[in-house]
Amino acid sequence: MNYVLASTVGAVGMAIFVTYMRLKAAKKPATAKKIILPPIFMSTGALMFLFPIFRVDFLQIIEALTAGLLFSILLIKTSKFEIRNNDIYMKRSKAFLFILIGLLIVRVIAKLVLSSSIDVGELSGMFWILAFGMIVPWRMAMFMQFRQLQKKLYAVPAN
């Protein structure tokens, strides 16, 4: 139970950090690098699967990925860009904060419920897969939207 408590506190800390970073990032122009790098950095977490304690069954992979993909839809719907002062900025969304908190609550409840039937290592692996399955489609959608606005911003008008 100590691992569950520690990881829950860690998840709350990460949610606060992500919220702070998101609010801070909205004040600066977006770049392709800022959109693409987080999933790349997060991908290093897959190294956990080198250790048997974190390995998950195929069905658990499918379950975690499916949950991640469903959660990503909420993030995609609340992540929009706009052109301001000849730069592309992330639009502030009041719903994003509530969705992030909601996802955190769902994650904490799921962790507390599942920790009694799934080993803590497997559960950690499943939640990493869920998070990765959420961030990759979300960031891909953001990147595609960013590129569309970039094309519009830098389009050369026909004379």
Phi and psi in radians as a Rosetta constraint file:
Dihedral C 1 N 2 CA 2 C 2 CIRCULARHARMONIC -1.091 0.35
Dihedral N 2 CA 2 C 2 N 3 CIRCULARHARMONIC -0.656 0.35
Dihedral C 2 N 3 CA 3 C 3 CIRCULARHARMONIC -1.158 0.35
Dihedral N 3 CA 3 C 3 N 4 CIRCULARHARMONIC -0.692 0.35
Dihedral C 3 N 4 CA 4 C 4 CIRCULARHARMONIC -1.118 0.35
Dihedral N 4 CA 4 C 4 N 5 CIRCULARHARMONIC -0.774 0.35
Dihedral C 4 N 5 CA 5 C 5 CIRCULARHARMONIC -1.111 0.35
Dihedral N 5 CA 5 C 5 N 6 CIRCULARHARMONIC -0.809 0.35
Dihedral C 5 N 6 CA 6 C 6 CIRCULARHARMONIC -1.091 0.35
Dihedral N 6 CA 6 C 6 N 7 CIRCULARHARMONIC -0.738 0.35
Dihedral C 6 N 7 CA 7 C 7 CIRCULARHARMONIC -1.245 0.35
Dihedral N 7 CA 7 C 7 N 8 CIRCULARHARMONIC -0.527 0.35
Dihedral C 7 N 8 CA 8 C 8 CIRCULARHARMONIC -1.186 0.35
Dihedral N 8 CA 8 C 8 N 9 CIRCULARHARMONIC -0.779 0.35
Dihedral C 8 N 9 CA 9 C 9 CIRCULARHARMONIC -1.072 0.35
Dihedral N 9 CA 9 C 9 N 10 CIRCULARHARMONIC -0.712 0.35
Dihedral C 9 N 10 CA 10 C 10 CIRCULARHARMONIC -1.080 0.35
Dihedral N 10 CA 10 C 10 N 11 CIRCULARHARMONIC -0.704 0.35
Dihedral C 10 N 11 CA 11 C 11 CIRCULARHARMONIC -1.138 0.35
Dihedral N 11 CA 11 C 11 N 12 CIRCULARHARMONIC -0.703 0.35
Dihedral C 11 N 12 CA 12 C 12 CIRCULARHARMONIC -1.131 0.35
Dihedral N 12 CA 12 C 12 N 13 CIRCULARHARMONIC -0.758 0.35
Dihedral C 12 N 13 CA 13 C 13 CIRCULARHARMONIC -1.047 0.35
Dihedral N 13 CA 13 C 13 N 14 CIRCULARHARMONIC -0.750 0.35
Dihedral C 13 N 14 CA 14 C 14 CIRCULARHARMONIC -1.139 0.35
Dihedral N 14 CA 14 C 14 N 15 CIRCULARHARMONIC -0.677 0.35
Dihedral C 14 N 15 CA 15 C 15 CIRCULARHARMONIC -1.101 0.35
Dihedral N 15 CA 15 C 15 N 16 CIRCULARHARMONIC -0.727 0.35
Dihedral C 15 N 16 CA 16 C 16 CIRCULARHARMONIC -1.112 0.35
Dihedral N 16 CA 16 C 16 N 17 CIRCULARHARMONIC -0.755 0.35
Dihedral C 16 N 17 CA 17 C 17 CIRCULARHARMONIC -1.081 0.35
Dihedral N 17 CA 17 C 17 N 18 CIRCULARHARMONIC -0.806 0.35
Dihedral C 17 N 18 CA 18 C 18 CIRCULARHARMONIC -1.105 0.35
Dihedral N 18 CA 18 C 18 N 19 CIRCULARHARMONIC -0.724 0.35
Dihedral C 18 N 19 CA 19 C 19 CIRCULARHARMONIC -1.079 0.35
Dihedral N 19 CA 19 C 19 N 20 CIRCULARHARMONIC -0.797 0.35
Dihedral C 19 N 20 CA 20 C 20 CIRCULARHARMONIC -1.068 0.35
Dihedral N 20 CA 20 C 20 N 21 CIRCULARHARMONIC -0.811 0.35
Dihedral C 20 N 21 CA 21 C 21 CIRCULARHARMONIC -1.117 0.35
Dihedral N 21 CA 21 C 21 N 22 CIRCULARHARMONIC -0.673 0.35
Dihedral C 21 N 22 CA 22 C 22 CIRCULARHARMONIC -1.131 0.35
Dihedral N 22 CA 22 C 22 N 23 CIRCULARHARMONIC -0.756 0.35
Dihedral C 22 N 23 CA 23 C 23 CIRCULARHARMONIC -1.148 0.35
Dihedral N 23 CA 23 C 23 N 24 CIRCULARHARMONIC -0.687 0.35
Dihedral C 23 N 24 CA 24 C 24 CIRCULARHARMONIC -1.185 0.35
Dihedral N 24 CA 24 C 24 N 25 CIRCULARHARMONIC -0.718 0.35
Dihedral C 24 N 25 CA 25 C 25 CIRCULARHARMONIC -1.165 0.35
Dihedral N 25 CA 25 C 25 N 26 CIRCULARHARMONIC -0.512 0.35
Dihedral C 25 N 26 CA 26 C 26 CIRCULARHARMONIC -1.163 0.35
Dihedral N 26 CA 26 C 26 N 27 CIRCULARHARMONIC -0.301 0.35
Dihedral C 26 N 27 CA 27 C 27 CIRCULARHARMONIC -1.491 0.35
Dihedral N 27 CA 27 C 27 N 28 CIRCULARHARMONIC -0.209 0.35
Dihedral C 27 N 28 CA 28 C 28 CIRCULARHARMONIC -2.045 0.35
Dihedral N 28 CA 28 C 28 N 29 CIRCULARHARMONIC 2.668 0.35
Dihedral C 28 N 29 CA 29 C 29 CIRCULARHARMONIC -1.068 0.35
Dihedral N 29 CA 29 C 29 N 30 CIRCULARHARMONIC 2.516 0.35
Dihedral C 29 N 30 CA 30 C 30 CIRCULARHARMONIC -1.342 0.35
Dihedral N 30 CA 30 C 30 N 31 CIRCULARHARMONIC 2.659 0.35
Dihedral C 30 N 31 CA 31 C 31 CIRCULARHARMONIC -2.375 0.35
Dihedral N 31 CA 31 C 31 N 32 CIRCULARHARMONIC 2.759 0.35
Dihedral C 31 N 32 CA 32 C 32 CIRCULARHARMONIC -1.035 0.35
Dihedral N 32 CA 32 C 32 N 33 CIRCULARHARMONIC -0.681 0.35
Dihedral C 32 N 33 CA 33 C 33 CIRCULARHARMONIC -1.056 0.35
Dihedral N 33 CA 33 C 33 N 34 CIRCULARHARMONIC -0.760 0.35
Dihedral C 33 N 34 CA 34 C 34 CIRCULARHARMONIC -1.161 0.35
Dihedral N 34 CA 34 C 34 N 35 CIRCULARHARMONIC -0.445 0.35
Dihedral C 34 N 35 CA 35 C 35 CIRCULARHARMONIC -1.450 0.35
Dihedral N 35 CA 35 C 35 N 36 CIRCULARHARMONIC -0.730 0.35
Dihedral C 35 N 36 CA 36 C 36 CIRCULARHARMONIC -1.416 0.35
Dihedral N 36 CA 36 C 36 N 37 CIRCULARHARMONIC -0.618 0.35
Dihedral C 36 N 37 CA 37 C 37 CIRCULARHARMONIC -1.113 0.35
Dihedral N 37 CA 37 C 37 N 38 CIRCULARHARMONIC -0.698 0.35
Dihedral C 37 N 38 CA 38 C 38 CIRCULARHARMONIC -0.952 0.35
Dihedral N 38 CA 38 C 38 N 39 CIRCULARHARMONIC -0.799 0.35
Dihedral C 38 N 39 CA 39 C 39 CIRCULARHARMONIC -1.144 0.35
Dihedral N 39 CA 39 C 39 N 40 CIRCULARHARMONIC -0.566 0.35
Dihedral C 39 N 40 CA 40 C 40 CIRCULARHARMONIC -1.156 0.35
Dihedral N 40 CA 40 C 40 N 41 CIRCULARHARMONIC -0.789 0.35
Dihedral C 40 N 41 CA 41 C 41 CIRCULARHARMONIC -1.101 0.35
Dihedral N 41 CA 41 C 41 N 42 CIRCULARHARMONIC -0.718 0.35
Dihedral C 41 N 42 CA 42 C 42 CIRCULARHARMONIC -1.168 0.35
Dihedral N 42 CA 42 C 42 N 43 CIRCULARHARMONIC -0.491 0.35
Dihedral C 42 N 43 CA 43 C 43 CIRCULARHARMONIC -1.065 0.35
Dihedral N 43 CA 43 C 43 N 44 CIRCULARHARMONIC -0.407 0.35
Dihedral C 43 N 44 CA 44 C 44 CIRCULARHARMONIC -1.119 0.35
Dihedral N 44 CA 44 C 44 N 45 CIRCULARHARMONIC -0.370 0.35
Dihedral C 44 N 45 CA 45 C 45 CIRCULARHARMONIC -1.113 0.35
Dihedral N 45 CA 45 C 45 N 46 CIRCULARHARMONIC -0.334 0.35
Dihedral C 45 N 46 CA 46 C 46 CIRCULARHARMONIC -1.104 0.35
Dihedral N 46 CA 46 C 46 N 47 CIRCULARHARMONIC -0.303 0.35
Dihedral C 46 N 47 CA 47 C 47 CIRCULARHARMONIC -1.090 0.35
Dihedral N 47 CA 47 C 47 N 48 CIRCULARHARMONIC -0.320 0.35
Dihedral C 47 N 48 CA 48 C 48 CIRCULARHARMONIC -1.038 0.35
Dihedral N 48 CA 48 C 48 N 49 CIRCULARHARMONIC -0.512 0.35
Dihedral C 48 N 49 CA 49 C 49 CIRCULARHARMONIC -1.272 0.35
Dihedral N 49 CA 49 C 49 N 50 CIRCULARHARMONIC -0.086 0.35
Dihedral C 49 N 50 CA 50 C 50 CIRCULARHARMONIC -1.194 0.35
Dihedral N 50 CA 50 C 50 N 51 CIRCULARHARMONIC -0.409 0.35
Dihedral C 50 N 51 CA 51 C 51 CIRCULARHARMONIC -1.708 0.35
Dihedral N 51 CA 51 C 51 N 52 CIRCULARHARMONIC 2.225 0.35
Dihedral C 51 N 52 CA 52 C 52 CIRCULARHARMONIC -0.937 0.35
Dihedral N 52 CA 52 C 52 N 53 CIRCULARHARMONIC -0.562 0.35
Dihedral C 52 N 53 CA 53 C 53 CIRCULARHARMONIC -1.060 0.35
Dihedral N 53 CA 53 C 53 N 54 CIRCULARHARMONIC -0.469 0.35
Dihedral C 53 N 54 CA 54 C 54 CIRCULARHARMONIC -1.676 0.35
Dihedral N 54 CA 54 C 54 N 55 CIRCULARHARMONIC -0.115 0.35
Dihedral C 54 N 55 CA 55 C 55 CIRCULARHARMONIC -1.228 0.35
Dihedral N 55 CA 55 C 55 N 56 CIRCULARHARMONIC 2.499 0.35
Dihedral C 55 N 56 CA 56 C 56 CIRCULARHARMONIC -2.166 0.35
Dihedral N 56 CA 56 C 56 N 57 CIRCULARHARMONIC 2.739 0.35
Dihedral C 56 N 57 CA 57 C 57 CIRCULARHARMONIC -1.296 0.35
Dihedral N 57 CA 57 C 57 N 58 CIRCULARHARMONIC 2.843 0.35
Dihedral C 57 N 58 CA 58 C 58 CIRCULARHARMONIC -1.015 0.35
Dihedral N 58 CA 58 C 58 N 59 CIRCULARHARMONIC -0.758 0.35
Dihedral C 58 N 59 CA 59 C 59 CIRCULARHARMONIC -1.097 0.35
Dihedral N 59 CA 59 C 59 N 60 CIRCULARHARMONIC -0.659 0.35
Dihedral C 59 N 60 CA 60 C 60 CIRCULARHARMONIC -1.158 0.35
Dihedral N 60 CA 60 C 60 N 61 CIRCULARHARMONIC -0.618 0.35
Dihedral C 60 N 61 CA 61 C 61 CIRCULARHARMONIC -1.090 0.35
Dihedral N 61 CA 61 C 61 N 62 CIRCULARHARMONIC -0.816 0.35
Dihedral C 61 N 62 CA 62 C 62 CIRCULARHARMONIC -1.090 0.35
Dihedral N 62 CA 62 C 62 N 63 CIRCULARHARMONIC -0.769 0.35
Dihedral C 62 N 63 CA 63 C 63 CIRCULARHARMONIC -1.073 0.35
Dihedral N 63 CA 63 C 63 N 64 CIRCULARHARMONIC -0.821 0.35
Dihedral C 63 N 64 CA 64 C 64 CIRCULARHARMONIC -1.150 0.35
Dihedral N 64 CA 64 C 64 N 65 CIRCULARHARMONIC -0.751 0.35
Dihedral C 64 N 65 CA 65 C 65 CIRCULARHARMONIC -1.113 0.35
Dihedral N 65 CA 65 C 65 N 66 CIRCULARHARMONIC -0.732 0.35
Dihedral C 65 N 66 CA 66 C 66 CIRCULARHARMONIC -1.070 0.35
Dihedral N 66 CA 66 C 66 N 67 CIRCULARHARMONIC -0.808 0.35
Dihedral C 66 N 67 CA 67 C 67 CIRCULARHARMONIC -1.064 0.35
Dihedral N 67 CA 67 C 67 N 68 CIRCULARHARMONIC -0.758 0.35
Dihedral C 67 N 68 CA 68 C 68 CIRCULARHARMONIC -1.057 0.35
Dihedral N 68 CA 68 C 68 N 69 CIRCULARHARMONIC -0.762 0.35
Dihedral C 68 N 69 CA 69 C 69 CIRCULARHARMONIC -1.129 0.35
Dihedral N 69 CA 69 C 69 N 70 CIRCULARHARMONIC -0.706 0.35
Dihedral C 69 N 70 CA 70 C 70 CIRCULARHARMONIC -1.139 0.35
Dihedral N 70 CA 70 C 70 N 71 CIRCULARHARMONIC -0.749 0.35
Dihedral C 70 N 71 CA 71 C 71 CIRCULARHARMONIC -1.131 0.35
Dihedral N 71 CA 71 C 71 N 72 CIRCULARHARMONIC -0.578 0.35
Dihedral C 71 N 72 CA 72 C 72 CIRCULARHARMONIC -1.113 0.35
Dihedral N 72 CA 72 C 72 N 73 CIRCULARHARMONIC -0.501 0.35
Dihedral C 72 N 73 CA 73 C 73 CIRCULARHARMONIC -1.047 0.35
Dihedral N 73 CA 73 C 73 N 74 CIRCULARHARMONIC -0.733 0.35
Dihedral C 73 N 74 CA 74 C 74 CIRCULARHARMONIC -1.091 0.35
Dihedral N 74 CA 74 C 74 N 75 CIRCULARHARMONIC -0.731 0.35
Dihedral C 74 N 75 CA 75 C 75 CIRCULARHARMONIC -1.197 0.35
Dihedral N 75 CA 75 C 75 N 76 CIRCULARHARMONIC -0.688 0.35
Dihedral C 75 N 76 CA 76 C 76 CIRCULARHARMONIC -1.101 0.35
Dihedral N 76 CA 76 C 76 N 77 CIRCULARHARMONIC -0.748 0.35
Dihedral C 76 N 77 CA 77 C 77 CIRCULARHARMONIC -1.132 0.35
Dihedral N 77 CA 77 C 77 N 78 CIRCULARHARMONIC -0.462 0.35
Dihedral C 77 N 78 CA 78 C 78 CIRCULARHARMONIC -1.814 0.35
Dihedral N 78 CA 78 C 78 N 79 CIRCULARHARMONIC 0.091 0.35
Dihedral C 78 N 79 CA 79 C 79 CIRCULARHARMONIC -1.948 0.35
Dihedral N 79 CA 79 C 79 N 80 CIRCULARHARMONIC 1.813 0.35
Dihedral C 79 N 80 CA 80 C 80 CIRCULARHARMONIC -2.239 0.35
Dihedral N 80 CA 80 C 80 N 81 CIRCULARHARMONIC 2.647 0.35
Dihedral C 80 N 81 CA 81 C 81 CIRCULARHARMONIC -1.931 0.35
Dihedral N 81 CA 81 C 81 N 82 CIRCULARHARMONIC 2.795 0.35
Dihedral C 81 N 82 CA 82 C 82 CIRCULARHARMONIC -2.538 0.35
Dihedral N 82 CA 82 C 82 N 83 CIRCULARHARMONIC 2.731 0.35
Dihedral C 82 N 83 CA 83 C 83 CIRCULARHARMONIC -1.658 0.35
Dihedral N 83 CA 83 C 83 N 84 CIRCULARHARMONIC 2.161 0.35
Dihedral C 83 N 84 CA 84 C 84 CIRCULARHARMONIC -2.368 0.35
Dihedral N 84 CA 84 C 84 N 85 CIRCULARHARMONIC 2.293 0.35
Dihedral C 84 N 85 CA 85 C 85 CIRCULARHARMONIC 0.892 0.35
Dihedral N 85 CA 85 C 85 N 86 CIRCULARHARMONIC 0.784 0.35
Dihedral C 85 N 86 CA 86 C 86 CIRCULARHARMONIC 1.039 0.35
Dihedral N 86 CA 86 C 86 N 87 CIRCULARHARMONIC 0.479 0.35
Dihedral C 86 N 87 CA 87 C 87 CIRCULARHARMONIC -2.362 0.35
Dihedral N 87 CA 87 C 87 N 88 CIRCULARHARMONIC 2.832 0.35
Dihedral C 87 N 88 CA 88 C 88 CIRCULARHARMONIC -1.797 0.35
Dihedral N 88 CA 88 C 88 N 89 CIRCULARHARMONIC 2.187 0.35
Dihedral C 88 N 89 CA 89 C 89 CIRCULARHARMONIC -2.128 0.35
Dihedral N 89 CA 89 C 89 N 90 CIRCULARHARMONIC 2.669 0.35
Dihedral C 89 N 90 CA 90 C 90 CIRCULARHARMONIC -1.344 0.35
Dihedral N 90 CA 90 C 90 N 91 CIRCULARHARMONIC 2.276 0.35
Dihedral C 90 N 91 CA 91 C 91 CIRCULARHARMONIC -1.285 0.35
Dihedral N 91 CA 91 C 91 N 92 CIRCULARHARMONIC 2.437 0.35
Dihedral C 91 N 92 CA 92 C 92 CIRCULARHARMONIC -1.280 0.35
Dihedral N 92 CA 92 C 92 N 93 CIRCULARHARMONIC 2.381 0.35
Dihedral C 92 N 93 CA 93 C 93 CIRCULARHARMONIC -2.262 0.35
Dihedral N 93 CA 93 C 93 N 94 CIRCULARHARMONIC 2.100 0.35
Dihedral C 93 N 94 CA 94 C 94 CIRCULARHARMONIC -1.145 0.35
Dihedral N 94 CA 94 C 94 N 95 CIRCULARHARMONIC -0.551 0.35
Dihedral C 94 N 95 CA 95 C 95 CIRCULARHARMONIC -1.161 0.35
Dihedral N 95 CA 95 C 95 N 96 CIRCULARHARMONIC -0.528 0.35
Dihedral C 95 N 96 CA 96 C 96 CIRCULARHARMONIC -1.024 0.35
Dihedral N 96 CA 96 C 96 N 97 CIRCULARHARMONIC -0.792 0.35
Dihedral C 96 N 97 CA 97 C 97 CIRCULARHARMONIC -1.071 0.35
Dihedral N 97 CA 97 C 97 N 98 CIRCULARHARMONIC -0.773 0.35
Dihedral C 97 N 98 CA 98 C 98 CIRCULARHARMONIC -1.154 0.35
Dihedral N 98 CA 98 C 98 N 99 CIRCULARHARMONIC -0.667 0.35
Dihedral C 98 N 99 CA 99 C 99 CIRCULARHARMONIC -1.160 0.35
Dihedral N 99 CA 99 C 99 N 100 CIRCULARHARMONIC -0.752 0.35
Dihedral C 99 N 100 CA 100 C 100 CIRCULARHARMONIC -1.064 0.35
Dihedral N 100 CA 100 C 100 N 101 CIRCULARHARMONIC -0.767 0.35
Dihedral C 100 N 101 CA 101 C 101 CIRCULARHARMONIC -1.157 0.35
Dihedral N 101 CA 101 C 101 N 102 CIRCULARHARMONIC -0.720 0.35
Dihedral C 101 N 102 CA 102 C 102 CIRCULARHARMONIC -1.062 0.35
Dihedral N 102 CA 102 C 102 N 103 CIRCULARHARMONIC -0.773 0.35
Dihedral C 102 N 103 CA 103 C 103 CIRCULARHARMONIC -1.105 0.35
Dihedral N 103 CA 103 C 103 N 104 CIRCULARHARMONIC -0.667 0.35
Dihedral C 103 N 104 CA 104 C 104 CIRCULARHARMONIC -1.106 0.35
Dihedral N 104 CA 104 C 104 N 105 CIRCULARHARMONIC -0.781 0.35
Dihedral C 104 N 105 CA 105 C 105 CIRCULARHARMONIC -1.082 0.35
Dihedral N 105 CA 105 C 105 N 106 CIRCULARHARMONIC -0.787 0.35
Dihedral C 105 N 106 CA 106 C 106 CIRCULARHARMONIC -1.052 0.35
Dihedral N 106 CA 106 C 106 N 107 CIRCULARHARMONIC -0.745 0.35
Dihedral C 106 N 107 CA 107 C 107 CIRCULARHARMONIC -1.117 0.35
Dihedral N 107 CA 107 C 107 N 108 CIRCULARHARMONIC -0.778 0.35
Dihedral C 107 N 108 CA 108 C 108 CIRCULARHARMONIC -1.118 0.35
Dihedral N 108 CA 108 C 108 N 109 CIRCULARHARMONIC -0.786 0.35
Dihedral C 108 N 109 CA 109 C 109 CIRCULARHARMONIC -1.094 0.35
Dihedral N 109 CA 109 C 109 N 110 CIRCULARHARMONIC -0.791 0.35
Dihedral C 109 N 110 CA 110 C 110 CIRCULARHARMONIC -1.051 0.35
Dihedral N 110 CA 110 C 110 N 111 CIRCULARHARMONIC -0.725 0.35
Dihedral C 110 N 111 CA 111 C 111 CIRCULARHARMONIC -1.110 0.35
Dihedral N 111 CA 111 C 111 N 112 CIRCULARHARMONIC -0.760 0.35
Dihedral C 111 N 112 CA 112 C 112 CIRCULARHARMONIC -1.129 0.35
Dihedral N 112 CA 112 C 112 N 113 CIRCULARHARMONIC -0.700 0.35
Dihedral C 112 N 113 CA 113 C 113 CIRCULARHARMONIC -1.235 0.35
Dihedral N 113 CA 113 C 113 N 114 CIRCULARHARMONIC -0.830 0.35
Dihedral C 113 N 114 CA 114 C 114 CIRCULARHARMONIC -1.302 0.35
Dihedral N 114 CA 114 C 114 N 115 CIRCULARHARMONIC -0.402 0.35
Dihedral C 114 N 115 CA 115 C 115 CIRCULARHARMONIC -1.145 0.35
Dihedral N 115 CA 115 C 115 N 116 CIRCULARHARMONIC -0.319 0.35
Dihedral C 115 N 116 CA 116 C 116 CIRCULARHARMONIC -1.426 0.35
Dihedral N 116 CA 116 C 116 N 117 CIRCULARHARMONIC -0.332 0.35
Dihedral C 116 N 117 CA 117 C 117 CIRCULARHARMONIC -2.071 0.35
Dihedral N 117 CA 117 C 117 N 118 CIRCULARHARMONIC -0.234 0.35
Dihedral C 117 N 118 CA 118 C 118 CIRCULARHARMONIC -2.139 0.35
Dihedral N 118 CA 118 C 118 N 119 CIRCULARHARMONIC 2.357 0.35
Dihedral C 118 N 119 CA 119 C 119 CIRCULARHARMONIC -0.979 0.35
Dihedral N 119 CA 119 C 119 N 120 CIRCULARHARMONIC 2.503 0.35
Dihedral C 119 N 120 CA 120 C 120 CIRCULARHARMONIC -1.017 0.35
Dihedral N 120 CA 120 C 120 N 121 CIRCULARHARMONIC -0.628 0.35
Dihedral C 120 N 121 CA 121 C 121 CIRCULARHARMONIC -1.160 0.35
Dihedral N 121 CA 121 C 121 N 122 CIRCULARHARMONIC -0.823 0.35
Dihedral C 121 N 122 CA 122 C 122 CIRCULARHARMONIC -1.074 0.35
Dihedral N 122 CA 122 C 122 N 123 CIRCULARHARMONIC -0.732 0.35
Dihedral C 122 N 123 CA 123 C 123 CIRCULARHARMONIC -1.088 0.35
Dihedral N 123 CA 123 C 123 N 124 CIRCULARHARMONIC -0.700 0.35
Dihedral C 123 N 124 CA 124 C 124 CIRCULARHARMONIC -1.076 0.35
Dihedral N 124 CA 124 C 124 N 125 CIRCULARHARMONIC -0.772 0.35
Dihedral C 124 N 125 CA 125 C 125 CIRCULARHARMONIC -1.075 0.35
Dihedral N 125 CA 125 C 125 N 126 CIRCULARHARMONIC -0.734 0.35
Dihedral C 125 N 126 CA 126 C 126 CIRCULARHARMONIC -1.134 0.35
Dihedral N 126 CA 126 C 126 N 127 CIRCULARHARMONIC -0.706 0.35
Dihedral C 126 N 127 CA 127 C 127 CIRCULARHARMONIC -1.247 0.35
Dihedral N 127 CA 127 C 127 N 128 CIRCULARHARMONIC -0.516 0.35
Dihedral C 127 N 128 CA 128 C 128 CIRCULARHARMONIC -1.167 0.35
Dihedral N 128 CA 128 C 128 N 129 CIRCULARHARMONIC -0.782 0.35
Dihedral C 128 N 129 CA 129 C 129 CIRCULARHARMONIC -1.065 0.35
Dihedral N 129 CA 129 C 129 N 130 CIRCULARHARMONIC -0.747 0.35
Dihedral C 129 N 130 CA 130 C 130 CIRCULARHARMONIC -1.027 0.35
Dihedral N 130 CA 130 C 130 N 131 CIRCULARHARMONIC -0.857 0.35
Dihedral C 130 N 131 CA 131 C 131 CIRCULARHARMONIC -1.116 0.35
Dihedral N 131 CA 131 C 131 N 132 CIRCULARHARMONIC -0.727 0.35
Dihedral C 131 N 132 CA 132 C 132 CIRCULARHARMONIC -1.181 0.35
Dihedral N 132 CA 132 C 132 N 133 CIRCULARHARMONIC -0.681 0.35
Dihedral C 132 N 133 CA 133 C 133 CIRCULARHARMONIC -1.178 0.35
Dihedral N 133 CA 133 C 133 N 134 CIRCULARHARMONIC -0.305 0.35
Dihedral C 133 N 134 CA 134 C 134 CIRCULARHARMONIC -1.581 0.35
Dihedral N 134 CA 134 C 134 N 135 CIRCULARHARMONIC -0.772 0.35
Dihedral C 134 N 135 CA 135 C 135 CIRCULARHARMONIC -1.283 0.35
Dihedral N 135 CA 135 C 135 N 136 CIRCULARHARMONIC -0.624 0.35
Dihedral C 135 N 136 CA 136 C 136 CIRCULARHARMONIC -1.125 0.35
Dihedral N 136 CA 136 C 136 N 137 CIRCULARHARMONIC -0.935 0.35
Dihedral C 136 N 137 CA 137 C 137 CIRCULARHARMONIC -1.118 0.35
Dihedral N 137 CA 137 C 137 N 138 CIRCULARHARMONIC -0.620 0.35
Dihedral C 137 N 138 CA 138 C 138 CIRCULARHARMONIC -1.072 0.35
Dihedral N 138 CA 138 C 138 N 139 CIRCULARHARMONIC -0.858 0.35
Dihedral C 138 N 139 CA 139 C 139 CIRCULARHARMONIC -1.223 0.35
Dihedral N 139 CA 139 C 139 N 140 CIRCULARHARMONIC -0.560 0.35
Dihedral C 139 N 140 CA 140 C 140 CIRCULARHARMONIC -1.120 0.35
Dihedral N 140 CA 140 C 140 N 141 CIRCULARHARMONIC -0.762 0.35
Dihedral C 140 N 141 CA 141 C 141 CIRCULARHARMONIC -1.115 0.35
Dihedral N 141 CA 141 C 141 N 142 CIRCULARHARMONIC -0.722 0.35
Dihedral C 141 N 142 CA 142 C 142 CIRCULARHARMONIC -1.086 0.35
Dihedral N 142 CA 142 C 142 N 143 CIRCULARHARMONIC -0.754 0.35
Dihedral C 142 N 143 CA 143 C 143 CIRCULARHARMONIC -1.109 0.35
Dihedral N 143 CA 143 C 143 N 144 CIRCULARHARMONIC -0.738 0.35
Dihedral C 143 N 144 CA 144 C 144 CIRCULARHARMONIC -1.119 0.35
Dihedral N 144 CA 144 C 144 N 145 CIRCULARHARMONIC -0.735 0.35
Dihedral C 144 N 145 CA 145 C 145 CIRCULARHARMONIC -1.129 0.35
Dihedral N 145 CA 145 C 145 N 146 CIRCULARHARMONIC -0.728 0.35
Dihedral C 145 N 146 CA 146 C 146 CIRCULARHARMONIC -1.045 0.35
Dihedral N 146 CA 146 C 146 N 147 CIRCULARHARMONIC -0.792 0.35
Dihedral C 146 N 147 CA 147 C 147 CIRCULARHARMONIC -1.118 0.35
Dihedral N 147 CA 147 C 147 N 148 CIRCULARHARMONIC -0.664 0.35
Dihedral C 147 N 148 CA 148 C 148 CIRCULARHARMONIC -1.096 0.35
Dihedral N 148 CA 148 C 148 N 149 CIRCULARHARMONIC -0.762 0.35
Dihedral C 148 N 149 CA 149 C 149 CIRCULARHARMONIC -1.197 0.35
Dihedral N 149 CA 149 C 149 N 150 CIRCULARHARMONIC -0.600 0.35
Dihedral C 149 N 150 CA 150 C 150 CIRCULARHARMONIC -1.113 0.35
Dihedral N 150 CA 150 C 150 N 151 CIRCULARHARMONIC -0.737 0.35
Dihedral C 150 N 151 CA 151 C 151 CIRCULARHARMONIC -1.088 0.35
Dihedral N 151 CA 151 C 151 N 152 CIRCULARHARMONIC -0.732 0.35
Dihedral C 151 N 152 CA 152 C 152 CIRCULARHARMONIC -1.151 0.35
Dihedral N 152 CA 152 C 152 N 153 CIRCULARHARMONIC -0.697 0.35
Dihedral C 152 N 153 CA 153 C 153 CIRCULARHARMONIC -1.164 0.35
Dihedral N 153 CA 153 C 153 N 154 CIRCULARHARMONIC -0.734 0.35
Dihedral C 153 N 154 CA 154 C 154 CIRCULARHARMONIC -1.764 0.35
Dihedral N 154 CA 154 C 154 N 155 CIRCULARHARMONIC 0.207 0.35
Dihedral C 154 N 155 CA 155 C 155 CIRCULARHARMONIC -1.133 0.35
Dihedral N 155 CA 155 C 155 N 156 CIRCULARHARMONIC 2.343 0.35
Dihedral C 155 N 156 CA 156 C 156 CIRCULARHARMONIC -1.555 0.35
Dihedral N 156 CA 156 C 156 N 157 CIRCULARHARMONIC 2.073 0.35
Dihedral C 156 N 157 CA 157 C 157 CIRCULARHARMONIC -1.147 0.35
Dihedral N 157 CA 157 C 157 N 158 CIRCULARHARMONIC 2.430 0.35
Dihedral C 157 N 158 CA 158 C 158 CIRCULARHARMONIC -1.321 0.35
Dihedral N 158 CA 158 C 158 N 159 CIRCULARHARMONIC 2.355 0.35
